[in-house]
Structure formats: structure tokens, C-alpha cells
Amino acid sequence: MREMLFVDDDSDVLDLLRMVCKFKGIKAVFANNPRRALEMLGDGGYCAVITDFQMIDMSGSELAQAAKELRPGLPVFCLTGSSAKCIGQRELFNGIFEKPTDIAAMLESINHHLDQLRA
């Protein structure tokens, strides 16, 4: 399985995601800002992007749109503190998860979605 790219400007959230991914054996890389994530997307063969919605430099929807322009068909998921903010932009995301969330269950849901895309 290729790596997932997680994007969040909150280092505590990234640390928690990093721990759960390591425990679950999920290959993942982490970016603490969306601009860095876009640079990384140009360099790597990531299977999915999981992004926060509200970030300082760029919103999750802006990142999703730019990521899909760089890599058409790339699944992008949103992990947000308020799914209400995503209203009107849901079409940019393959799934939306609201914080706090069961990260292990979220990762299983994402993997299930990726398996369906591969089938």
C-alpha cells in the first residue's frame, strides 16, 4: 500500500495521527501546512490525502481542489472540528470526519473506500 498524506497545522493532531498510524501499521507522511503538502504531492505517489479543513495558509477545500488538479482522481478526505463549515464544498471530499473522531475507525473507513476504488 502506498502512503497516505495527512495535513494539519495543529502539531498535537499530527502527533496523535502519527501514533495511531504507527500502531495500525499504516504508511503515512505528515505535513504541518497545506503549501508543503502540495509540494509533497508533486514528489510522491500518495494513495490519499487527509486534511484539516480550517488552516491558516489555505483551507482544506482549497487544498483539496489544488490536490485534485495536480493528481486527478486522488481521494481527499477532510478531518474537521466543524463539518458545518464544509457545507457547499462536500463534493471536493471523498469523506468528511468530524473531530473528535475515532481515528482507527476513520482509517478503516478510508482504507475501505480506497479498496473500493481499486476494485
DSSP file with accessible surface (Angstrom, degrees, kcal/mol):
  #  RESIDUE AA STRUCTURE BP1 BP2  ACC     N-H-->O    O-->H-N    N-H-->O    O-->H-N    TCO  KAPPA ALPHA  PHI   PSI    X-CA   Y-CA   Z-CA
    1    1 A M              0   0  105      0, 0.0    26,-0.1     0, 0.0     2,-0.0   0.000 360.0 360.0 360.0 137.2    0.0    0.0    0.0
    2    2 A R        -     0   0  134      1,-0.1    25,-0.2    44,-0.0     2,-0.1  -0.259 360.0 -82.7 -75.0 173.2    1.2    3.5   -0.8
    3    3 A E        -     0   0   77     42,-0.2    44,-2.4    23,-0.1    45,-0.7  -0.427  30.8-135.0 -81.7 149.7    1.4    6.2    1.8
    4    4 A M  E     -ab  28  48A   0     23,-2.1    25,-2.5    42,-0.2     2,-0.6  -0.772  16.8-138.4 -94.9 147.3   -1.3    8.4    3.0
    5    5 A L  E     -ab  29  49A   0     43,-2.7    45,-2.8    -2,-0.3     2,-0.4  -0.941  15.9-164.0-111.1 117.6   -0.6   12.1    3.3
    6    6 A F  E     -ab  30  50A   1     23,-2.6    25,-2.8    -2,-0.6     2,-0.4  -0.869   4.1-168.7-101.8 135.8   -2.0   13.8    6.5
    7    7 A V  E     +ab  31  51A   2     43,-2.8    45,-2.2    -2,-0.4     2,-0.3  -0.985  22.5 137.8-130.6 121.8   -2.2   17.6    6.6
    8    8 A D        -     0   0    3     23,-1.9     6,-0.1    -2,-0.4    47,-0.1  -0.934  43.6-145.6-159.0 138.5   -3.0   19.7    9.7
    9    9 A D  S    S+     0   0   60     -2,-0.3     2,-0.7    45,-0.2    23,-0.1   0.458  82.4  89.3 -86.8   3.7   -1.5   22.9   11.1
   10   10 A D     >  -     0   0   69      1,-0.2     4,-2.1     2,-0.0     3,-0.4  -0.868  63.8-161.1-100.8 110.2   -2.0   21.6   14.7
   11   11 A S  H  > S+     0   0   73     -2,-0.7     4,-2.5     1,-0.2     5,-0.2   0.824  89.3  58.7 -63.9 -29.7    1.1   19.6   15.7
   12   12 A D  H  > S+     0   0  117      2,-0.2     4,-2.1     1,-0.2    -1,-0.2   0.909 106.6  47.7 -65.5 -40.4   -0.8   17.8   18.5
   13   13 A V  H  > S+     0   0   28     -3,-0.4     4,-2.7     2,-0.2     5,-0.2   0.935 112.1  49.6 -64.6 -44.5   -3.3   16.4   16.0
   14   14 A L  H  X S+     0   0    9     -4,-2.1     4,-2.7     1,-0.2    -2,-0.2   0.904 109.2  52.4 -61.9 -39.6   -0.4   15.3   13.7
   15   15 A D  H  X S+     0   0   77     -4,-2.5     4,-2.3     2,-0.2    -1,-0.2   0.918 110.9  47.1 -62.3 -42.4    1.3   13.7   16.6
   16   16 A L  H  X S+     0   0   85     -4,-2.1     4,-2.4     2,-0.2     5,-0.2   0.935 113.2  48.1 -65.2 -44.8   -1.8   11.7   17.5
   17   17 A L  H  X S+     0   0    4     -4,-2.7     4,-2.7     1,-0.2     5,-0.2   0.911 110.3  52.9 -60.9 -41.4   -2.3   10.7   13.9
   18   18 A R  H  X S+     0   0  105     -4,-2.7     4,-2.4    -5,-0.2    -1,-0.2   0.927 109.7  48.3 -60.4 -44.4    1.3    9.6   13.7
   19   19 A M  H  X S+     0   0  124     -4,-2.3     4,-2.5     2,-0.2    -2,-0.2   0.928 113.4  46.3 -64.1 -44.8    1.0    7.4   16.8
   20   20 A V  H  X S+     0   0   28     -4,-2.4     4,-2.6     2,-0.2     6,-0.2   0.921 112.5  50.1 -67.1 -42.1   -2.2    5.7   15.6
   21   21 A C  H  X>S+     0   0    2     -4,-2.7     5,-2.8    -5,-0.2     4,-0.7   0.925 111.8  48.4 -61.4 -43.2   -0.8    5.1   12.1
   22   22 A K  H ><5S+     0   0  180     -4,-2.4     3,-0.9    -5,-0.2    -2,-0.2   0.940 112.6  48.0 -62.6 -45.0    2.3    3.6   13.5
   23   23 A F  H 3<5S+     0   0  175     -4,-2.5    -2,-0.2     1,-0.2    -1,-0.2   0.884 115.5  44.9 -62.5 -38.6    0.3    1.4   15.8
   24   24 A K  H 3<5S-     0   0   94     -4,-2.6    -1,-0.2    -5,-0.2    -2,-0.2   0.477 112.7-118.4 -85.6  -4.5   -2.0    0.3   13.0
   25   25 A G  T <<5 +     0   0   64     -3,-0.9     2,-0.5    -4,-0.7    -3,-0.2   0.787  59.5 154.2  73.4  27.4    0.9   -0.3   10.6
   26   26 A I      < -     0   0   23     -5,-2.8     2,-0.5    -6,-0.2    -1,-0.2  -0.774  45.1-128.5 -94.0 128.4   -0.3    2.4    8.1
   27   27 A K        +     0   0  126     -2,-0.5   -23,-2.1   -25,-0.2     2,-0.3  -0.623  46.4 156.0 -74.6 124.9    2.3    4.0    6.0
   28   28 A A  E     -a    4   0A  19     -2,-0.5     2,-0.3   -25,-0.3   -23,-0.2  -0.996  32.4-158.3-151.6 151.1    1.8    7.7    6.3
   29   29 A V  E     -a    5   0A  29    -25,-2.5   -23,-2.6    -2,-0.3     2,-0.4  -0.903  19.4-142.1-125.9 160.9    3.6   11.0    6.0
   30   30 A F  E     -a    6   0A  39     -2,-0.3     2,-0.4   -25,-0.2   -23,-0.2  -0.968  11.8-168.9-133.9 136.8    2.6   14.3    7.6
   31   31 A A  E     -a    7   0A   2    -25,-2.8   -23,-1.9    -2,-0.4    -2,-0.0  -0.989  13.2-155.9-124.8 135.5    2.7   17.9    6.6
   32   32 A N  S    S+     0   0   99     -2,-0.4   -25,-0.1   -25,-0.2   -21,-0.1   0.361  81.4  32.9 -94.2   5.8    2.1   20.8    9.0
   33   33 A N  S  > S-     0   0   46      1,-0.1     4,-1.8    22,-0.1     3,-0.2  -0.976  77.2-123.6-155.6 151.1    0.9   23.2    6.4
   34   34 A P  H  > S+     0   0    1      0, 0.0     4,-2.1     0, 0.0     5,-0.2   0.829 107.8  57.7 -66.7 -31.5   -1.0   22.9    3.1
   35   35 A R  H  > S+     0   0  131      1,-0.2     4,-1.8     2,-0.2     5,-0.1   0.923 108.2  47.4 -65.6 -40.9    1.6   24.5    0.9
   36   36 A R  H  > S+     0   0  103      1,-0.2     4,-2.5     2,-0.2    -1,-0.2   0.900 108.5  56.3 -64.1 -39.0    4.2   21.9    2.0
   37   37 A A  H  X S+     0   0    0     -4,-1.8     4,-2.4     1,-0.2    -2,-0.2   0.907 105.0  51.2 -60.4 -41.4    1.6   19.2    1.3
   38   38 A L  H  X S+     0   0   33     -4,-2.1     4,-1.5     2,-0.2    -1,-0.2   0.896 109.2  50.6 -64.6 -38.4    1.2   20.4   -2.3
   39   39 A E  H  X S+     0   0  116     -4,-1.8     4,-0.8     1,-0.2     3,-0.3   0.930 111.2  49.0 -60.9 -44.1    5.0   20.3   -2.7
   40   40 A M  H >X S+     0   0   19     -4,-2.5     4,-1.9     1,-0.2     3,-0.7   0.869 105.1  58.1 -65.1 -37.0    5.0   16.7   -1.3
   41   41 A L  H 3< S+     0   0    3     -4,-2.4    -1,-0.2     1,-0.3    -2,-0.2   0.858 102.5  54.6 -61.7 -35.1    2.1   15.7   -3.7
   42   42 A G  H 3< S+     0   0   56     -4,-1.5    -1,-0.3    -3,-0.3    -2,-0.2   0.765 115.1  40.4 -68.2 -23.1    4.2   16.7   -6.6
   43   43 A D  H << S+     0   0  136     -4,-0.8     2,-0.3    -3,-0.7    -2,-0.2   0.697 111.5  54.3 -96.4 -25.3    7.0   14.4   -5.4
   44   44 A G     <  -     0   0   23     -4,-1.9     2,-0.8     2,-0.0     0, 0.0  -0.761  68.9-127.1-123.6 163.7    5.2   11.3   -4.1
   45   45 A G        +     0   0   43     -2,-0.3   -42,-0.2    -3,-0.0     2,-0.1  -0.545  42.5 174.7-100.1  62.9    2.7    8.6   -5.1
   46   46 A Y        -     0   0   19     -2,-0.8   -42,-0.2    -5,-0.2     3,-0.1  -0.441  29.1-149.3 -73.5 145.6    0.3    9.1   -2.2
   47   47 A C  S    S-     0   0    5    -44,-2.4     2,-0.3     1,-0.3   -43,-0.2   0.674  76.0  -3.2 -88.0 -17.8   -2.9    7.0   -2.2
   48   48 A A  E     -b    4   0A   0    -45,-0.7   -43,-2.7    26,-0.1     2,-0.4  -0.975  58.0-133.8-166.6 156.8   -4.9    9.6   -0.3
   49   49 A V  E     -bc   5  76A   1     26,-2.2    28,-3.2    -2,-0.3     2,-0.5  -0.975  13.6-168.6-117.9 132.7   -4.8   13.0    1.4
   50   50 A I  E     +bc   6  77A   3    -45,-2.8   -43,-2.8    -2,-0.4     2,-0.3  -0.986  21.9 177.4-120.3 114.8   -6.5   13.5    4.8
   51   51 A T  E     -bc   7  78A   0     26,-2.8    28,-2.9    -2,-0.5   -43,-0.2  -0.903  33.2-118.9-125.3 149.6   -6.6   17.2    5.6
   52   52 A D  E     - c   0  79A  11    -45,-2.2    28,-0.2    -2,-0.3     3,-0.1  -0.386  24.9-140.6 -68.3 158.6   -7.9   19.5    8.3
   53   53 A F  S    S+     0   0   18     26,-0.6     7,-3.4     1,-0.2     2,-0.8   0.900  84.3  50.6 -90.8 -47.8  -10.5   22.0    7.0
   54   54 A Q        +     0   0  115      5,-0.2     2,-0.3     6,-0.1    -1,-0.2  -0.814  69.9 150.3-102.0 106.6   -9.6   25.2    8.7
   55   55 A M        -     0   0   17     -2,-0.8   -22,-0.1     3,-0.2     5,-0.0  -0.887  49.6-117.3-130.5 164.6   -5.9   26.1    8.4
   56   56 A I  S    S+     0   0  151     -2,-0.3     3,-0.1     1,-0.2    -1,-0.1   0.954 106.0  33.9 -70.1 -52.5   -4.0   29.4    8.4
   57   57 A D  S    S-     0   0   85      1,-0.3     2,-0.3     2,-0.0    -1,-0.2   0.818 132.0  -3.5 -77.2 -31.9   -2.4   29.5    4.9
   58   58 A M  S    S-     0   0   16     -5,-0.0    -1,-0.3     4,-0.0    -3,-0.2  -0.969  73.4-112.1-162.5 141.7   -5.1   27.7    2.9
   59   59 A S     >  -     0   0   27     -2,-0.3     4,-2.5    -5,-0.1    -5,-0.2  -0.339  31.8-111.6 -77.5 163.8   -8.4   26.0    3.7
   60   60 A G  H  > S+     0   0    0     -7,-3.4     4,-2.8     1,-0.2     5,-0.2   0.857 119.6  53.6 -61.8 -34.2   -8.9   22.2    3.4
   61   61 A S  H  > S+     0   0   14     -8,-0.3     4,-2.5     2,-0.2    -1,-0.2   0.906 108.3  49.0 -70.0 -37.3  -11.2   22.8    0.4
   62   62 A E  H  > S+     0   0  106      2,-0.2     4,-2.4     1,-0.2    -2,-0.2   0.914 113.0  48.0 -65.3 -41.0   -8.6   24.9   -1.4
   63   63 A L  H  X S+     0   0    0     -4,-2.5     4,-3.0     2,-0.2     5,-0.2   0.926 110.7  51.3 -64.1 -43.8   -6.0   22.2   -0.7
   64   64 A A  H  X S+     0   0    0     -4,-2.8     4,-2.4     2,-0.2    -2,-0.2   0.927 111.2  47.7 -59.4 -45.5   -8.4   19.5   -2.0
   65   65 A Q  H  X S+     0   0  105     -4,-2.5     4,-1.5     1,-0.2    -1,-0.2   0.935 114.7  45.1 -62.7 -45.5   -9.1   21.5   -5.2
   66   66 A A  H  X S+     0   0   25     -4,-2.4     4,-2.2     1,-0.2    -2,-0.2   0.902 112.4  52.2 -65.9 -39.1   -5.3   22.0   -5.8
   67   67 A A  H  X S+     0   0    0     -4,-3.0     4,-3.0     1,-0.2    -1,-0.2   0.910 109.2  49.2 -63.8 -40.8   -4.5   18.4   -5.0
   68   68 A K  H  < S+     0   0   54     -4,-2.4    -1,-0.2    -5,-0.2    -2,-0.2   0.789 109.4  52.7 -72.4 -25.0   -7.1   17.2   -7.5
   69   69 A E  H  < S+     0   0  143     -4,-1.5    -1,-0.2    -5,-0.2    -2,-0.2   0.893 114.9  41.7 -72.2 -39.7   -5.7   19.5  -10.1
   70   70 A L  H  < S+     0   0   94     -4,-2.2    -2,-0.2     1,-0.3    -3,-0.2   0.887 134.3  19.4 -69.6 -42.4   -2.2   18.1   -9.5
   71   71 A R  S >< S-     0   0   61     -4,-3.0     3,-2.1    -5,-0.2    -1,-0.3  -0.754  82.2-150.8-132.9  81.2   -3.5   14.5   -9.3
   72   72 A P  T 3  S+     0   0  111      0, 0.0    -3,-0.1     0, 0.0    -4,-0.1  -0.273  84.3  22.6 -54.3 137.1   -6.9   14.0  -10.8
   73   73 A G  T 3  S+     0   0   69      1,-0.3    -5,-0.1    -5,-0.1    -4,-0.1   0.359  84.3 144.1  87.8  -6.4   -8.8   11.2   -9.1
   74   74 A L    <   -     0   0    5     -3,-2.1    -1,-0.3    -7,-0.2     2,-0.2  -0.510  53.3-122.3 -67.9 125.0   -6.8   11.4   -5.9
   75   75 A P        -     0   0   10      0, 0.0   -26,-2.2     0, 0.0     2,-0.4  -0.514  29.9-169.7 -69.8 131.9   -9.1   10.7   -2.9
   76   76 A V  E     -c   49   0A   0     -2,-0.2    18,-3.5   -28,-0.2    19,-0.7  -0.994   1.8-170.0-126.5 126.6   -9.1   13.6   -0.4
   77   77 A F  E     -cd  50  95A   4    -28,-3.2   -26,-2.8    -2,-0.4     2,-0.4  -0.865  13.3-138.1-114.9 150.8  -10.7   13.3    3.0
   78   78 A C  E     -cd  51  96A   0     17,-2.6    19,-3.4    -2,-0.3     2,-0.5  -0.915  11.4-170.3-113.9 132.5  -11.5   16.0    5.5
   79   79 A L  E     +cd  52  97A   7    -28,-2.9   -26,-0.6    -2,-0.4     2,-0.3  -0.971  29.8 166.6-117.4 108.7  -10.9   15.8    9.2
   80   80 A T  E     - d   0  98A   3     17,-2.8    19,-3.8    -2,-0.5     3,-0.2  -0.901  50.2-136.3-132.7 154.9  -12.5   18.9   10.7
   81   81 A G  S    S+     0   0   48     -2,-0.3     2,-0.3     1,-0.3    17,-0.1   0.621 104.4  28.9 -79.1 -14.2  -13.7   20.4   14.0
   82   82 A S    >   -     0   0   34      1,-0.1     3,-1.4     2,-0.0     4,-0.3  -0.774  58.2-172.3-151.2 100.2  -16.9   21.5   12.4
   83   83 A S  G >  S+     0   0   29     -2,-0.3     3,-1.5     1,-0.3     4,-0.3   0.750  84.5  74.1 -66.2 -19.5  -18.4   19.7    9.4
   84   84 A A  G >  S+     0   0   61      1,-0.3     3,-1.2     2,-0.2    -1,-0.3   0.834  88.4  60.6 -61.4 -29.7  -20.9   22.5    9.1
   85   85 A K  G <  S+     0   0  103     -3,-1.4    -1,-0.3     1,-0.2    -2,-0.2   0.714  97.3  60.2 -69.6 -18.5  -18.1   24.6    7.6
   86   86 A C  G X  S+     0   0    0     -3,-1.5     3,-2.6    -4,-0.3     4,-0.4   0.521  73.6 124.9 -86.7  -7.1  -17.8   22.1    4.8
   87   87 A I  T <  S+     0   0  116     -3,-1.2    -3,-0.0    -4,-0.3     0, 0.0  -0.281  77.8  21.2 -56.8 133.6  -21.4   22.6    3.6
   88   88 A G  T 3  S+     0   0   57      1,-0.0    -1,-0.3     0, 0.0    -2,-0.1   0.358 120.1  64.7  89.0  -7.1  -21.3   23.5   -0.1
   89   89 A Q    X   +     0   0   62     -3,-2.6     3,-1.8     2,-0.1     4,-0.3   0.247  61.6 108.7-128.1  10.1  -17.8   22.0   -0.5
   90   90 A R  G >   +     0   0  117     -4,-0.4     3,-1.8     1,-0.3    -3,-0.1   0.781  68.0  70.0 -60.3 -29.6  -18.6   18.4    0.2
   91   91 A E  G 3  S+     0   0  143      1,-0.3    -1,-0.3     3,-0.1    -2,-0.1   0.712  91.3  61.3 -64.5 -17.5  -18.1   17.5   -3.5
   92   92 A L  G <  S+     0   0   31     -3,-1.8     2,-0.4     2,-0.0    -1,-0.3   0.678 100.5  65.0 -77.9 -17.7  -14.4   18.2   -3.1
   93   93 A F    <   -     0   0   17     -3,-1.8   -16,-0.2    -4,-0.3     3,-0.1  -0.858  64.4-151.8-115.1 143.9  -14.0   15.4   -0.4
   94   94 A N  S    S-     0   0   57    -18,-3.5     2,-0.3    -2,-0.4   -17,-0.2   0.591  89.5  -5.9 -81.6 -12.8  -14.4   11.7   -0.6
   95   95 A G  E     -d   77   0A  19    -19,-0.7   -17,-2.6    -5,-0.1     2,-0.4  -0.915  62.0-142.6-175.0 151.2  -15.4   11.7    3.0
   96   96 A I  E     -d   78   0A  39     -2,-0.3     2,-0.4   -19,-0.2   -17,-0.2  -0.996  13.5-171.2-127.4 129.8  -15.7   14.1    6.0
   97   97 A F  E     -d   79   0A  30    -19,-3.4   -17,-2.8    -2,-0.4     2,-0.4  -0.973  16.6-138.4-121.0 133.4  -14.8   13.1    9.6
   98   98 A E  E     -d   80   0A  93     -2,-0.4   -17,-0.2   -19,-0.2   -19,-0.0  -0.775  33.3 -90.0 -98.0 133.2  -15.6   15.4   12.5
   99   99 A K  S    S+     0   0   51    -19,-3.8     2,-0.1    -2,-0.4   -16,-0.1  -0.604 108.6  46.4 -76.9 144.7  -13.2   15.9   15.4
  100  100 A P  S    S+     0   0  135      0, 0.0     2,-0.3     0, 0.0    -2,-0.1   0.618  87.5 155.8 -73.0 148.2  -13.0   14.4   17.8
  101  101 A T        -     0   0   51     -2,-0.1     2,-1.1    -4,-0.1     3,-0.1  -0.920  55.8 -99.2-134.9 160.1  -13.2   11.1   15.9
  102  102 A D     >  -     0   0  103     -2,-0.3     4,-2.5     1,-0.2     5,-0.2  -0.735  38.6-162.6 -76.9 102.1  -12.2    7.5   16.4
  103  103 A I  H  > S+     0   0   21     -2,-1.1     4,-2.8     1,-0.2     5,-0.2   0.895  85.3  53.1 -61.8 -40.4   -9.1    7.7   14.4
  104  104 A A  H  > S+     0   0   23      1,-0.2     4,-2.1     2,-0.2    -1,-0.2   0.929 111.7  46.0 -61.7 -42.6   -8.8    3.9   14.0
  105  105 A A  H  > S+     0   0   47      2,-0.2     4,-2.4     1,-0.2    -1,-0.2   0.892 111.3  53.1 -66.6 -38.1  -12.3    3.7   12.7
  106  106 A M  H  X S+     0   0    2     -4,-2.5     4,-2.5     2,-0.2    -2,-0.2   0.938 109.2  48.6 -61.3 -45.2  -11.7    6.7   10.4
  107  107 A L  H  X S+     0   0    2     -4,-2.8     4,-2.8     1,-0.2    -2,-0.2   0.891 110.2  51.4 -64.4 -38.0   -8.6    4.9    8.9
  108  108 A E  H  X S+     0   0  124     -4,-2.1     4,-2.4     2,-0.2    -1,-0.2   0.914 110.1  49.6 -63.3 -41.8  -10.6    1.7    8.4
  109  109 A S  H  X S+     0   0   59     -4,-2.4     4,-2.3     2,-0.2    -2,-0.2   0.916 111.8  48.0 -63.3 -42.7  -13.3    3.7    6.6
  110  110 A I  H  X S+     0   0    0     -4,-2.5     4,-2.7     2,-0.2    -2,-0.2   0.938 111.8  49.4 -64.2 -45.2  -10.6    5.4    4.4
  111  111 A N  H  X S+     0   0   36     -4,-2.8     4,-2.6     1,-0.2    -2,-0.2   0.896 109.8  51.9 -61.4 -39.8   -9.0    2.0    3.6
  112  112 A H  H  X S+     0   0  110     -4,-2.4     4,-2.1     2,-0.2    -1,-0.2   0.933 110.3  48.7 -61.3 -44.1  -12.4    0.6    2.7
  113  113 A H  H  X S+     0   0   45     -4,-2.3     4,-1.8     1,-0.2    -2,-0.2   0.924 111.6  49.0 -61.3 -44.2  -13.0    3.5    0.3
  114  114 A L  H  X S+     0   0    6     -4,-2.7     4,-1.7     1,-0.2    -1,-0.2   0.894 108.6  53.5 -65.3 -37.9   -9.6    3.0   -1.2
  115  115 A D  H  X S+     0   0   90     -4,-2.6     4,-1.2     1,-0.2    -1,-0.2   0.898 107.9  51.1 -62.0 -40.3  -10.2   -0.8   -1.7
  116  116 A Q  H  < S+     0   0  116     -4,-2.1    -1,-0.2     1,-0.2    -2,-0.2   0.877 108.0  52.2 -65.1 -37.0  -13.5    0.0   -3.5
  117  117 A L  H  < S+     0   0   96     -4,-1.8    -1,-0.2     1,-0.2    -2,-0.2   0.850 110.2  48.7 -66.6 -34.6  -11.6    2.4   -5.8
  118  118 A R  H  <        0   0  133     -4,-1.7    -1,-0.2    -5,-0.2    -2,-0.2   0.714 360.0 360.0 -76.2 -23.1   -9.1   -0.3   -6.7
  119  119 A A     <        0   0  118     -4,-1.2    -3,-0.0    -3,-0.2    -4,-0.0  -0.187 360.0 360.0 -71.8 360.0  -11.8   -2.9   -7.3
